[in-house]
Amino acid sequence: MPESSTQPAIQLKGISKIFNAGTDKEVRALEAIDLDIQPGQFISLIGPSGCGKSTLLRVIGDLIESTAGETKVFGKPAHQARLDRDYGMAFQKAGLFGWRTVAANIELPLELMGWDKTARKAKSAEMLDLVKLSDFGKHRPWQLSGGMQQRVAIARALSFSPQLLLMDEPFGALDEMTREHMQLELLRIHRETGTTVVFVTHSIPEAAFLSDRVVVLSPRPGRVHSVIEVDYGPGDRSDETRQMPEFFKKTTEVREALRAVEVAAGETL
């Protein structure tokens, strides 16, 4: 697990979010979220459906504003971090443009940032190599499998070398075998780039396998119920990790935390 830094990659202090405040459609999505994430860490957000995982990710990414609290990304307000392009995002759907080649899809953020053609081409080639799709740069997205499309989306999100990668259930639509393969690929990319990752998932084994820390949120309004540290010892995680007693122990720990939040929520109804 990466060592702590004097300045967290992400600082969340008292984050609350209310949609449609003051109306009969008011929804309290998040309440009093306090969380620090260190540079280079892989953090998963997990919790019951509707607990505000994606909302919290969007607050971090400055896609929506919190109703209360403070969000800092690498010591800056989230809005400034977005303007400075400190992060990339990947969603459940790859969101690739069918009329552009794979390479051109990866180059799109660079094109919008004003990179010249030569630099864009060199960077897209580098990113295709990173996600092991060097032979597919001239293909169209519809010619690729779902897992390959997600690798292109990750390559695009990392094309401008952001310090932070925000991921909202990027493997949720994949079959189980492809999903496990993509998890290994993501860990490899994470090791090679050193990027901080915040990852939203509904999958308990996925969270336990990928993460340095698993943040368990309560039912709406989402609060931090518990933070589970994950450490499987030296060496890279692999398919063998999924067979380790320690992995089953962490999976059980995350599952029990989720059960605890649901029981607590039921008792307050």
C-alpha positions in Angstrom: 0.0 0.0 0.0 1.3 3.5 -0.8 2.7 5.4 2.1 0.8 8.4 3.5 1.8 11.8 2.2 1.7 15.1 4.1 -0.8 16.3 1.5 -3.7 14.0 0.6 -4.6 13.6 -3.0 -8.3 14.1 -2.0 -9.6 15.8 1.1 -13.4 15.7 1.8 -14.6 17.7 4.8 -18.2 17.7 5.9 -19.5 16.9 2.4 -23.3 16.9 2.1 -25.5 16.9 -1.0 -29.2 17.7 -1.2 -31.0 17.5 -4.5 -34.2 19.6 -5.0 -33.7 21.3 -1.6 -36.9 22.8 -0.1 -39.3 21.0 -2.5 -41.4 17.9 -2.1 -38.9 16.1 -4.3 -36.0 16.8 -1.9 -33.4 14.0 -1.7 -30.6 14.0 0.9 -27.9 12.1 -1.0 -24.8 12.6 1.1 -24.3 13.8 4.7 -21.2 14.8 6.6 -18.6 12.9 4.5 -15.1 13.2 5.9 -12.4 11.3 4.0 -8.7 11.7 3.1 -7.2 9.7 0.2 -3.4 9.6 -0.2 -1.5 9.9 -3.5 -1.2 6.6 -5.4 -3.9 4.8 -3.4 -6.6 2.7 -5.0 -9.9 3.4 -3.1 -13.2 1.7 -3.7 -16.5 3.2 -2.7 -19.2 0.5 -2.0 -22.6 0.6 -0.4 -26.3 -0.2 -0.9 -28.0 1.0 -4.2 -28.8 4.7 -4.0 -26.4 5.4 -1.1 -24.6 8.2 -3.1 -21.5 6.5 -4.3 -21.7 8.0 -7.8 -22.8 11.4 -6.4 -19.7 11.5 -4.2 -17.5 10.6 -7.2 -19.1 13.5 -9.2 -18.5 15.9 -6.3 -14.8 14.9 -6.3 -14.7 15.4 -10.1 -16.5 18.8 -9.9 -19.3 17.5 -12.1 -21.8 18.6 -9.4 -21.4 20.9 -6.4 -21.8 19.8 -2.8 -24.5 21.5 -0.8 -22.1 21.8 2.2 -18.5 21.0 2.9 -15.2 21.4 1.2 -13.5 19.2 -1.5 -9.8 19.6 -2.3 -7.9 17.7 -4.9 -4.1 17.9 -4.6 -4.5 20.8 -2.3 -6.8 22.8 -4.7 -10.6 23.3 -4.8 -12.1 20.6 -7.0 -13.2 23.2 -9.5 -9.6 24.3 -10.0 -8.4 20.7 -10.2 -10.8 20.1 -13.1 -9.7 23.3 -14.9 -6.1 22.1 -14.4 -7.0 18.7 -15.8 -5.7 16.9 -12.7 -8.1 13.9 -13.3 -9.6 11.7 -15.9 -12.9 9.8 -15.7 -14.2 6.4 -16.9 -17.8 5.3 -16.7 -19.7 2.1 -17.1 -20.2 2.8 -20.8 -17.0 3.4 -22.7 -18.5 6.4 -24.4 -16.4 6.1 -27.6 -17.3 7.8 -30.8 -18.0 5.3 -33.5 -17.0 7.6 -36.4 -13.5 7.9 -34.9 -10.8 5.3 -34.9 -9.6 3.9 -31.6 -6.5 6.0 -31.8 -8.5 9.1 -32.6 -10.8 8.4 -29.6 -7.8 8.4 -27.4 -6.5 11.5 -28.9 -9.7 13.5 -28.5 -8.8 15.1 -25.1 -5.4 16.0 -26.4 -7.0 17.6 -29.5 -9.3 19.6 -27.3 -6.3 20.7 -25.3 -4.5 21.9 -28.4 -1.8 19.3 -28.8 -0.3 19.1 -32.3 -1.0 16.1 -34.5 2.5 14.6 -34.1 2.4 14.8 -30.3 -1.2 13.4 -30.2 -0.2 10.4 -32.4 2.8 9.6 -30.3 0.8 9.8 -27.1 -2.0 7.6 -28.4 0.5 5.0 -29.5 2.0 5.1 -26.0 -1.4 4.6 -24.4 -2.4 1.8 -26.8 0.8 0.0 -25.7 -0.1 0.6 -22.1 -3.5 -1.0 -22.5 -2.1 -3.7 -24.8 -4.1 -2.7 -27.9 -1.3 -1.6 -30.1 -2.6 -3.5 -33.1 -6.1 -1.9 -32.9 -5.4 1.8 -33.3 -7.0 1.9 -36.8 -10.1 -0.1 -35.8 -13.5 1.5 -35.0 -14.9 1.0 -31.5 -17.7 -1.2 -32.8 -15.1 -3.7 -34.0 -13.9 -4.3 -30.4 -15.2 -6.4 -27.6 -16.7 -4.7 -24.5 -13.6 -5.3 -22.5 -11.4 -3.8 -25.2 -13.6 -0.8 -25.5 -13.2 -0.2 -21.8 -9.5 -0.4 -22.1 -9.7 2.3 -24.8 -11.8 4.4 -22.5 -9.2 4.0 -19.7 -6.4 4.9 -22.2 -8.3 8.1 -23.2 -8.8 9.0 -19.5 -5.1 8.6 -18.9 -3.9 10.2 -22.2 -3.0 13.6 -20.7 -1.3 12.0 -17.6 -3.8 13.0 -14.9 -2.8 12.4 -11.3 -6.2 11.0 -10.4 -8.5 8.6 -12.2 -12.2 8.5 -11.2 -14.1 5.3 -12.2 -17.8 4.8 -12.0 -18.6 1.0 -12.3 -16.4 0.7 -15.4 -16.7 -3.1 -15.5 -20.3 -3.4 -14.4 -21.6 -4.4 -17.9 -18.9 -7.1 -18.6 -19.2 -10.8 -18.2 -17.5 -12.3 -15.1 -14.4 -13.6 -16.9 -13.8 -10.4 -18.8 -14.4 -8.4 -15.7 -11.7 -10.4 -13.8 -9.3 -9.9 -16.7 -10.0 -6.1 -16.7 -9.4 -6.0 -13.0 -5.9 -7.4 -13.5 -5.3 -5.0 -16.4 -6.4 -2.0 -14.2 -4.1 -3.0 -11.4 -1.2 -3.3 -13.9 -1.9 0.2 -15.3 -2.2 1.5 -11.7 1.2 0.1 -10.9 2.8 1.4 -14.0 1.3 5.0 -13.8 1.1 5.5 -10.0 -2.2 7.3 -10.6 -4.6 7.7 -7.6 -7.8 5.8 -8.3 -11.3 6.2 -6.8 -13.5 3.4 -8.0 -17.2 2.9 -7.5 -18.5 -0.7 -7.5 -21.4 -2.8 -6.3 -19.2 -5.9 -6.3 -17.8 -7.0 -2.9 -15.1 -9.3 -4.4 -14.1 -6.6 -6.9 -13.6 -4.1 -4.1 -11.7 -6.6 -1.9 -9.4 -7.5 -4.8 -8.6 -4.1 -6.2 -8.4 -1.8 -3.3 -5.9 -0.5 -0.8 -8.9 0.7 1.2 -12.6 0.0 0.8 -14.9 2.8 1.9 -18.3 1.5 3.0 -21.2 4.0 2.7 -24.5 3.8 4.6 -27.9 3.9 2.9 -29.1 7.3 1.8 -28.1 9.8 3.0 -24.7 8.3 2.4 -22.2 8.6 5.3 -18.9 6.8 5.8 -19.8 3.8 7.9 -16.3 2.2 7.8 -13.0 2.1 6.0 -11.5 -1.3 5.5 -7.8 -1.6 5.0 -6.7 -4.2 2.5 -3.1 -5.6 2.4 -2.2 -9.0 0.9 1.5 -8.7 1.5 4.4 -8.2 -0.9 4.0 -8.9 -4.6 1.5 -8.0 -7.2 -2.1 -9.2 -7.0 -3.0 -11.9 -9.4 -5.6 -14.6 -10.1 -3.9 -16.6 -7.3 -4.8 -13.8 -4.9 -8.4 -14.6 -5.3 -7.7 -18.1 -3.8 -5.9 -16.8 -0.7 -7.5 -17.1 2.7 -6.8 -13.4 3.3 -8.9 -12.5 0.2 -11.8 -14.5 1.5 -11.4 -12.8 4.9 -11.5 -9.3 3.4 -14.4 -10.2 1.2 -16.3 -11.4 4.3 -15.2 -8.2 6.2 -16.7 -6.0 3.5 -19.9 -8.1 3.3 -20.4 -7.9 7.0 -19.9 -4.1 7.0 -22.6 -3.8 4.3 -24.9 -6.0 6.3 -24.3 -3.9 9.4 -25.2 -0.6 7.6 -28.4 -2.2 6.2 -29.4 -3.5 9.7 -28.7 -0.1 11.2 -30.8 1.6 8.6 -33.6 -0.8 9.2 -33.6 0.0 12.9 -33.9 3.7 12.3 -37.0 3.4 10.1 
